[in-house]
Amino acid sequence: MKPQSSLPLIIFSGLIIMLFVASQSTQNTFDKITVREFEMVDQNGKRRASIKVEEGGELVFRMMDDTGTIRVKMSAGEDGSGFLLLDQNTNPGIHALAKKKGTTFAVIGQDGKKREY
């Protein structure tokens, strides 16, 4: 066989392989994913959310704005859980804690006054 006569066969084989690869589904379903930290990024690769277990054993979920500033934080630990919403200056707006000693819910109004329930 001449080297030139095998060229169409090589091209044809390459096209078949490309079509096979392109037709494969890119969506996978997993029963379980195990990671130490989960991080979500935006289209520019900037971190926007994370879920991880801190050194003390507390699980923490954080959501950030497009500048990377934390705006939402939820946590779960042995002694209870917490939820925090932060304003444009990263001051608490709503802060809820459910701990062994009791539950607190605080709202900081536009006047800056803290109201606890």
Backbone bond lengths (Angstrom), bond angles and torsions (degrees), N, CA, C in turn:
res aa  C-N    CA-C-N  psi(-1)  N-CA   C-N-CA  omega(-1)  CA-C   N-CA-C  phi
1 M - - - 1.444 - - 1.529 109.16 -
2 K 1.314 116.61 131.26 1.457 121.70 178.64 1.524 109.75 -73.57
3 P 1.335 119.35 148.46 1.465 121.71 179.00 1.521 112.58 -57.76
4 Q 1.344 118.67 -37.16 1.460 120.95 -178.94 1.523 112.02 -69.73
5 S 1.314 119.00 -30.22 1.461 121.11 -177.58 1.523 111.50 -73.29
6 S 1.324 120.18 -18.94 1.464 122.28 178.24 1.528 112.12 -87.37
7 L 1.321 117.48 -11.64 1.458 121.20 -179.62 1.527 112.62 -59.49
8 P 1.345 120.96 -46.41 1.469 119.47 177.53 1.524 112.34 -60.93
9 L 1.318 117.77 -36.20 1.462 121.17 178.74 1.523 110.67 -65.69
10 I 1.320 117.19 -40.78 1.461 121.51 178.36 1.528 110.08 -65.19
11 I 1.317 117.54 -43.88 1.467 121.45 179.43 1.522 110.08 -63.96
12 F 1.340 116.16 -45.77 1.465 120.84 179.21 1.531 110.66 -60.25
13 S 1.328 117.36 -44.33 1.473 121.33 178.90 1.521 110.93 -62.42
14 G 1.331 116.13 -41.55 1.460 120.15 178.36 1.516 112.30 -62.78
15 L 1.335 116.71 -40.44 1.468 120.89 177.76 1.520 111.31 -64.78
16 I 1.322 117.70 -41.67 1.467 121.56 178.56 1.526 109.94 -61.93
17 I 1.316 117.31 -44.39 1.473 120.99 179.25 1.523 110.18 -63.86
18 M 1.338 118.30 -42.60 1.460 121.46 179.22 1.525 111.18 -62.97
19 L 1.330 117.14 -42.14 1.465 120.47 178.03 1.523 111.08 -64.48
20 F 1.306 117.12 -39.81 1.462 121.24 179.25 1.531 110.31 -63.41
21 V 1.315 117.03 -47.00 1.467 121.39 -179.75 1.528 110.10 -64.58
22 A 1.328 117.65 -42.52 1.466 121.26 -178.56 1.522 112.10 -66.90
23 S 1.323 117.35 -27.70 1.464 119.74 -177.70 1.524 113.00 -83.49
24 Q 1.318 117.68 -8.98 1.461 120.85 179.46 1.519 110.23 -71.09
25 S 1.317 116.35 137.67 1.458 121.77 179.49 1.518 110.04 -67.14
26 T 1.331 116.59 136.89 1.462 120.69 177.34 1.516 111.27 -92.22
27 Q 1.323 117.71 -6.70 1.459 121.26 -179.36 1.521 109.16 -94.22
28 N 1.322 115.51 125.87 1.461 121.45 178.13 1.512 109.50 -116.86
29 T 1.300 116.10 149.63 1.450 121.86 175.55 1.513 107.63 -114.42
30 F 1.324 115.68 131.19 1.447 120.90 -179.16 1.517 109.29 -119.72
31 D 1.306 116.78 139.72 1.455 120.57 175.26 1.525 110.53 -77.37
32 K 1.326 116.57 -30.01 1.459 120.63 -177.53 1.523 109.01 -157.15
33 I 1.331 115.20 137.11 1.459 121.76 173.86 1.516 106.49 -124.48
34 T 1.313 117.86 127.83 1.452 121.91 -179.54 1.528 109.06 -114.62
35 V 1.337 115.35 121.11 1.458 120.87 179.30 1.531 108.70 -140.21
36 R 1.315 117.15 159.55 1.467 121.10 175.21 1.524 110.67 -85.33
37 E 1.324 115.64 -30.94 1.467 120.51 177.48 1.515 108.21 -148.07
38 F 1.335 115.29 139.18 1.453 121.79 176.06 1.516 106.58 -110.82
39 E 1.315 116.71 131.42 1.452 120.87 -178.98 1.523 108.94 -131.90
40 M 1.322 116.32 132.81 1.459 121.39 176.43 1.523 107.88 -109.45
41 V 1.334 116.07 134.90 1.459 121.36 179.33 1.520 109.81 -120.95
42 D 1.341 115.65 158.21 1.464 119.83 177.08 1.528 109.75 -86.47
43 Q 1.316 116.79 -173.01 1.460 121.82 -176.40 1.521 112.92 -63.50
44 N 1.342 117.40 -17.74 1.462 121.55 178.76 1.520 112.79 -97.95
45 G 1.327 116.53 3.70 1.457 120.38 179.61 1.522 113.85 84.98
46 K 1.336 117.72 5.91 1.459 121.48 -179.55 1.529 109.76 -80.17
47 R 1.313 116.60 133.46 1.464 122.55 179.96 1.523 110.50 -63.78
48 R 1.347 116.43 126.71 1.460 121.08 -178.24 1.524 113.02 -119.80
49 A 1.329 117.17 -20.80 1.463 120.69 178.30 1.521 108.98 -155.87
50 S 1.329 115.53 151.72 1.460 119.64 175.93 1.525 109.33 -148.94
51 I 1.301 114.00 148.61 1.463 121.82 173.08 1.519 105.59 -131.85
52 K 1.337 116.06 124.02 1.463 118.54 178.39 1.520 110.18 -156.85
53 V 1.310 114.62 161.54 1.454 121.92 175.22 1.526 107.03 -93.53
54 E 1.331 115.80 122.16 1.466 121.20 -180.00 1.523 110.11 -74.78
55 E 1.328 117.33 168.74 1.458 122.46 -177.93 1.527 113.17 -56.30
56 G 1.320 117.48 -34.30 1.459 121.12 -179.55 1.520 114.15 -80.37
57 G 1.343 117.45 -1.09 1.448 121.02 178.51 1.520 114.55 99.06
58 E 1.311 118.08 -3.91 1.463 122.09 -179.00 1.534 109.86 -79.71
59 L 1.323 116.57 132.92 1.463 121.55 175.37 1.521 107.85 -86.35
60 V 1.344 117.51 128.44 1.459 121.58 -175.78 1.529 110.37 -129.06
61 F 1.330 114.77 130.22 1.467 122.85 175.37 1.517 107.00 -112.94
62 R 1.327 116.84 124.25 1.465 121.76 179.83 1.526 109.30 -123.96
63 M 1.332 115.39 140.24 1.463 121.76 173.70 1.521 107.67 -120.73
64 M 1.348 116.04 133.64 1.455 121.19 -177.29 1.528 110.82 -115.67
65 D 1.336 115.29 154.54 1.463 119.41 173.61 1.529 108.96 -80.61
66 D 1.328 117.23 -175.17 1.464 119.80 -176.19 1.524 114.12 -71.01
67 T 1.345 117.66 -8.27 1.471 120.00 174.46 1.525 111.87 -94.95
68 G 1.333 117.23 -4.08 1.458 121.33 -179.53 1.519 113.79 93.59
69 T 1.332 117.39 2.48 1.456 121.87 179.99 1.525 110.24 -79.64
70 I 1.312 116.70 131.75 1.462 121.01 179.09 1.519 109.22 -66.66
71 R 1.327 116.91 129.77 1.464 122.57 179.61 1.525 112.27 -118.20
72 V 1.335 117.16 -26.21 1.463 121.89 179.47 1.517 107.89 -135.58
73 K 1.334 115.47 137.26 1.462 120.02 177.15 1.524 108.32 -140.66
74 M 1.312 115.65 130.17 1.465 121.80 173.74 1.514 106.95 -126.92
75 S 1.329 115.72 143.65 1.455 118.95 -179.50 1.526 110.56 -142.66
76 A 1.317 113.97 155.26 1.460 121.11 176.95 1.519 107.86 -140.76
77 G 1.312 115.45 126.28 1.452 120.90 179.46 1.505 110.28 -139.22
78 E 1.313 115.44 179.60 1.465 121.31 -178.19 1.523 112.38 -59.68
79 D 1.331 116.93 -32.90 1.464 120.26 -177.07 1.530 113.62 -92.89
80 G 1.349 118.53 3.13 1.453 120.43 177.35 1.517 112.49 141.35
81 S 1.341 114.35 -154.28 1.465 118.65 -176.85 1.521 110.28 -142.40
82 G 1.333 114.80 166.25 1.455 120.13 -179.77 1.513 111.64 -147.00
83 F 1.335 115.09 157.10 1.456 122.90 179.60 1.522 106.99 -142.23
84 L 1.333 117.07 132.25 1.456 121.23 -175.68 1.522 109.68 -139.84
85 L 1.339 116.13 128.67 1.466 122.61 172.52 1.518 107.13 -113.03
86 L 1.336 116.96 128.20 1.458 121.98 -176.10 1.524 111.17 -109.11
87 D 1.346 116.52 144.38 1.461 120.66 -179.85 1.530 111.27 -84.60
88 Q 1.336 116.61 -170.66 1.461 121.56 -177.08 1.523 113.04 -62.76
89 N 1.341 117.52 -21.55 1.467 121.96 178.28 1.526 112.00 -101.05
90 T 1.302 116.76 12.77 1.470 125.56 -176.28 1.528 113.03 61.28
91 N 1.328 116.48 24.93 1.462 120.50 171.91 1.525 107.73 -87.03
92 P 1.330 116.94 146.77 1.466 118.71 178.18 1.524 111.41 -61.69
93 G 1.319 115.98 134.37 1.462 121.65 173.39 1.516 108.95 -103.86
94 I 1.311 115.48 -46.31 1.465 123.03 174.66 1.518 107.27 -132.65
95 H 1.328 115.44 132.74 1.464 120.91 -179.35 1.523 108.16 -138.69
96 A 1.312 115.62 115.42 1.463 120.67 179.80 1.522 109.10 -119.60
97 L 1.325 115.37 133.79 1.467 121.80 177.29 1.521 109.38 -130.19
98 A 1.300 115.66 133.39 1.461 121.70 173.54 1.520 106.25 -122.43
99 K 1.315 115.83 99.76 1.464 122.10 -175.15 1.525 110.08 -119.69
100 K 1.321 115.74 172.21 1.465 120.93 179.01 1.525 111.92 -60.24
101 K 1.328 115.85 -34.39 1.469 120.45 -178.28 1.520 113.11 -79.20
102 G 1.339 117.67 -11.55 1.460 120.75 -179.46 1.513 111.76 144.40
103 T 1.297 114.42 174.21 1.461 121.44 -178.37 1.517 109.59 -112.26
104 T 1.340 115.57 137.44 1.464 120.54 175.32 1.527 108.46 -128.45
105 F 1.308 114.80 147.78 1.454 122.02 176.49 1.518 106.34 -136.39
106 A 1.315 116.41 118.83 1.461 120.56 -178.00 1.525 110.32 -121.61
107 V 1.325 114.57 139.15 1.459 122.21 176.45 1.519 107.07 -125.24
108 I 1.317 116.40 130.52 1.450 120.55 176.58 1.528 106.57 -104.57
109 G 1.315 116.57 116.02 1.460 121.98 -176.51 1.511 112.79 -76.54
110 Q 1.337 115.98 174.52 1.453 121.11 178.93 1.521 111.15 -63.20
111 D 1.326 116.60 -22.72 1.462 120.99 177.49 1.529 112.18 -80.05
112 G 1.323 117.06 -3.29 1.461 121.71 179.68 1.509 114.50 85.67
113 K 1.320 116.74 -1.93 1.474 121.02 -179.36 1.523 110.44 -82.14
114 K 1.322 113.54 136.07 1.467 120.20 179.84 1.527 109.42 -91.73
115 R 1.311 116.13 128.88 1.461 122.04 176.75 1.516 107.98 -116.89
116 E 1.314 115.65 118.33 1.473 120.68 179.98 1.503 110.83 -104.29
117 Y 1.309 114.79 142.27 1.460 121.12 179.26 1.515 109.44 -127.28
